[in-house]
Amino acid sequence: MATTTSGSDSVETRIYDVAIVGGGIIGLSTAMQLLERSPNLSVAVMEKEPELARHQTGHNSGVIHSGIYYRPGSWKSRFCVGGKDRLIEFCDQNEIEYDECGKVIVATHESELGRLQDLYERGVANGVPDLEVVDSERLTEIEPHTVGVRALWAPHTGIIDYTQVARAYAGKAQGSGGDIFTAAAVKSVRQTTDGNALETDRGTLQARHVINCGGLYADQLARMMGEDTDVRIIPFRGEYYQLAEASEQLVKGLIYPVPDPRFPFLGVHYTRSIHGYVEAGPNAVLAWAREGYRKSDISISETMGALTFPGFWKMTAKHWRTGMQEMHRSYRKSVFVNDLRKLIPEIQPSDLEPGGSGVRAQAVAANGALLDDFHILRGQRALHVLNAPSPGATSSLAIGEYLTDLALEDFGLQTG
């Protein structure tokens, strides 16, 4: 576990050039790269949990995305393809295990073939190598238990443990002189003549500049720092089952459906983990707390914050039918099984055991739009990462480089 380099219980040690709020994979990548580019900077990472990477980084599916889904020219496409190559190189250099097991995106009905072709063309436009549209016979060779009329085969999609990657970033940041403070939740921020005073559980940290990588609480931190933003984080819980050990042989790699382009979710799928088990899911249901990993997790204040946001109701008016379907699947295992059978017909309820869950920090605009791309606000003496959806972990080095570039430019920091 990363701790303060000073060994003190207090963060009141110095005035930092940059404080990064959030000890997830993007915040840690940014800290590492800031110190690589500008070794004389003083950089602190503030993490509210006692350990790093406890939330989105530690609860995602561990997929190394290859860049198929994203609109050419979008931040997602720009960050993902190059970011994936850099991630693989970093893992090779630092002996972090990964597996390019490959992925099939399966059209189970003729009506999906147009969307499948669109995905192929997007992937090619984004520079994803070795993409191939395969017929049902070739699909069976790749994934013997999967059925479909056609599929998109992406052989370089992979799996990894992103918590290990985040810890490696943290180690390099600390090795370059950065301080990492855990159990240091930021309660308030006030501007000072020298920059910002961040009130935390461990005292007041002084920083000339702030990079907000607060994930599920990024919007709150931005408003705490005086930013006028119409973006609100609405948490969606993704619930998974896990295949019983005797059924893991049904899945060799990654098996996905053709996604609905109206939503920033990829549909119920099968994901083999780097640790060997296979997850099935997720559905995507509204969580009643920003860290609502269980159905019973409820925060009255956070729920009211969502319900009083006009964008929430506009989003609900657009997508209530889909939301009801997701809730129905959440509470009825038989519905979940039926959706999984579209990809692997032999799946039985007995093949599924309770699995984990994650919470997606979905940014929603005041007009009800679900933000589908990265959204970074350049504020006063601060940068705010207000939306960092999948493929955020795959793209962590590319995003960290981009944030470093912005920080050096906006904050007037010196390199070298």
N, C-alpha and C positions, 0 to 999 in steps of 0.2 A: 504494500500500500504506500502510495506517495504521501509524504508529510512535509512540513516546513523544513527547509534546509537549515534554518537557525535553531531548530529544536525548541523554540519558545511556544507557549500556549497562546500568545497574542500575535496578531498581525501587525501591531504598531511598531514596525522596525525601521522603516525608511519611507521616502517618497519614491514610488515606482514611476518609471516612464509609461508603462502600459500595465493595466490590470485586465485580465481576461476572466470574465464571469462564466463559469461552466466548465467542469472537468470531464466533458465528453470527448469524443474522437475529433471533432472539428476544433474545439477550443485548444486541445492539446497539440494537434497538428499545427495550429497557428502559432502557439507559443514556441514550439520547436523551430519553426521556420523563421520566425522573427529573430530568434537568437542566433540562428545560423547566418542570417543575412546581416545582422547588426549585433555583433557579440558584446558591444559595450552598453547595450540597453539593459535596464533593470526591468524584469518582467515577472509578474505574479499571476498565478492561476487560482481563482477562488471557486471551490466546490462545496456545495452545501451538505453533501453526504459524507460519511466517514471514509468512503472509498470512492475511487474514480470509476467512471463509466457505468454507473448504476442504473441509468434510465434507458434512453433510446439506444445508446451504443450497446448496452448489455442485454437488451431485450429484443434485438432484431433477429432476422432469420439467418444471418451470416452469409448471405449471398454476395458474391463478387459479380456485380452486374456488368454486362458488356456494352450496353448503350443502344439497345434495339428500340425501346419504346418511345424515345424522346424526339420531339419535333426538331428537325435540323435547324441549327442556329440558336436554339434555346440554351439557357445556362446548363440545364441538365445534360444535353448532348455534348456541350463544350467541356464540361467538367468530367463527365463519366469516362469517355473513351481514353483520354490522356491520363486521367486519374487512376483508371484501372491498371494501365501499364506501369505507372509509377508505384502503385501499391504492390504489384507483383515484384518489381525490382527491390523495393524496400524489404519485403518479406524474405527474398532470396539473400539479401545482404545481412539480415538480422535473424536468420534461422527460425522464421515463423512459419508454421505449417499451413499449407493451403492445398486445395485440390481443384484443378480445372476439370470437373466431372462432366460438364456440358449440360445443356438445357434444351428441352423441347417445348414449344408453344403449339398446342394441339387444337386444330379445328375439328370439332366433333360433328359438325353439320355443314352442309353445302353453303348455307347462308353466311357462314363465317369466313369463307374463302377470300372475299374481297378485303376484309380487315386484315387477314393473315398476309395477303400480298402487300398491303400498305405497310405493315410492320417490317416485312422484308426490305421494301424500298427505303424505309426510314433507316434501318440498320445499315444498309449499303451506303446511303448518303452520309451517315455519321461515321463511316470508316470502320465499322465492325468487321473483323476479318473472318473469312471462311463460313459465312452464313449460307445455309442451304435449305431450300424448300424440298421436303421429302414426301414420298407417297406413303400409303398405309403399310406397305410391305417393309420399306426401309425404317419406318417408325417402330415397327415391331422388332426389328433387329436392334434398335437403340434402346427401347424400353419395351421388353417383351409382353408386359401385362397391360399396356396402354393401347387404347383403340382410338382411331380418328380417321377422317377422310384424307387429311393432309396435315403436315406439321412443319414448323420452322425449327431447324436444328442449329443451335449456337454452341459449337464445341468448346469455346473458350470461357464460357460462363463458369464460375467456380464457387467454392465455399471456403469459409475461414471463421476463426473466432476473433471478432473485432475487439473484444476486451483485451486480448493479448496485444493487438496492434496499438490500442490506445495506451496501454502500459509502456510499450516500447517508445512511443512518442514522448510520454512523460519522463521516462528515464533519460532520453536524449536532451530534453529541455532542462532538466535538473543538472545534467552533466555539463551544460553550457552556462550554468549560473542562474537559471530560473528558479523561483520559489513556487511551490505548490502547497496551498493551504486547503486541507480538507476540513469537514465539519465547520465550514465558515459561510453559512448562508448570508446573503446580502439582504438586509432588512430595509435599508433606505439609502439614498444617495443625495448628497448636497454638494453644490458647486462651491469651490473655494478659489482664492486667488491663485493657487498653484494647480488647480484642476478639479479633482473630485475627491470627496471623502465618502468612502463606502462603509456604512455601519454594518458590522457583521456580528455573529455570535462570539467571535474571538477578538473583538475590538474594532477600531476604526483603521481601515487601510487607506492611505493617501496615494492617489495615482493621477498623473497628468492627463492620461487618456484611458479610455475604456473600450474594450471589444466585448460585446454582449453576445455570448454563445449559450444563452440560458435555456434553449430548448423549449420545454413545456411552459416556461415562465418568461420567455424572451420578450413578449409584448408587455408584460407587467413591468419588467425592468426598464424598457424603453420609455414607458409613460412615467415611471419613477424618476427618470432623468430629464423629464420635461419635453419629450418628443410627442408631437401631435400626429398620431397614426390611426388610421381607420381599420387596421388589421387586428383581429382578435384570434388567439389560439383557442380552438375548440378541440378537446381531446377525444380521439376515437380509439377504443380498445379493440385490438386484434386478438381473438381467442383461437387457440390451436388445440387439436388433438395430437397424440403421438401414436404411431403405429406400434402395436405389440411386437416384441422381439421376433416372434415366429413369423410375422408378416412383413418385416423390413425388406425381405428379398423381393417384394413386389415393386420396389423403386430402386433404380440404379443411380440416378442423378437427380435432376430437377425437372418436374413435370408441371406445366402451367396451362391454363386455358387461354383462349383469345380474349383479351380484356375488353370491357366496355369503354369506349373512348370518352364517354361523358364524365367518368370519375377517375380520380388519381389513385385508384386501388387496382390491384392486378387480379382479383378474383381468388377463389379457393384453389389451392395448389398443393403439390407435394414437394418437400424440400429435405434432401438428405443433409444431415449436419456433419461438420468436420469431425465430430465426436462419435459418429456412427449411427445415431438414431435418426428416425425419419419423422418430420412434422407434417401434419395435414391441416391446412387452413390458410389464412385466417378468415373469419368473418370480420366485419367492421361495424361496431356498434358504438353509439354515443356513450362516453364514460361520464359518470356523475362526479368525477374528481379529476384533476389534471394528472394525478398519479393513481388513477383508478384501475389497478391491474386486476381487481376482482369485482364481481357484480355487487358485492356488499360494500365496496369502497365508495363512500358518499361524502362530499364536502358541500355543505349548504351554501357557504359563501361563494365557492367556485361555480356551483351550479347556478346560483342567482346571477353571477357575473355573466354567464353564457346566456341565460334567459332574458336578461335586460339589454342584450346587444342586438340592435335591429337586424344585423346581418345574419344572426342565428335563425330568425324567423323567415327571412327571405330564402336562406338556404333550405330550411325545412319545407317551405312551400314548393320549392322546385323538386325536392328529392324525397318527399315523405314516403312514397310507395317503396322505394328502394330501402329506405331506413326501416320500414316495417318488415320487409323481407329479411333483412339482416337480423333484426330482433327475433323474428320467428325462428330462424336457423340457430340463433344463439341458445334458445331455450328448448329446442327440440332436436335431439341427436339424430332422429330419423331423417329430418330435412337435410342436416349436414351430410349424412351418409349418401343420400340421393344425389347431392351435388358432386360429391367425390366420385361417385360411380360413373359420372359422365366421362371421366378420364380413365378410371380403372374399374370396369364393371363388376369384378369379382369381390370388391371390398364389402365386408360385412361389419355390422355394428361391433361384433366381438373383436375385430381387428384394431379398434380404436380405444386408446386409453387416455385419461385426462392429460393434457399437456400444459404448456406455459401460456403466457400472454404478453403483449406489449401494448404501449400506448403511443399513438402517433400524434405529434404536435401539429395538427392541421390548421394552417392559417386560413381564416375566412375574412373576406373583405366586407365592407359595410353594405355592399349591394347583394351579398349572399353568395358571391362567387367563391368556389374552393380554389385557392391558389395552388397551381400545379407546378410552379417553377420556384427556384430559389429567389428569395426576396431579401435584399440587404439594404438597410437604410443608413445613409451617411449623415450622421447627426453632428451636434456640437461637441467637439473633442471626444467623439465616440463613433463606433460602428456597431450596428445592430443587425444580427442575423435573425430575421423574423420568420423565415420559412426555409427549412433545410430538409426537404423530404428525401425519400429514396430517389436516387442513389447516393445519399449524403455520405454514408460510411465508405462506399467504394471510392467516392470522389474526394475523400478527406484531405489528401495531399494537394490536389488541385485547388480545392476551396481554401485551404490554409495558405497556399501561395497567393491566391487572389486577395485574400484579406490582408496578407502581409504587404502586398503591393499598395493596396488602398491605405493602410496604416502609414507606410513610409511617405506616401504622397500627402494624405490629409493631415497627418500629425507633424509633418516636417521633420521626420526622424532621419538620422544619418546612417548610412550603410557602412560596412567595413569596420 
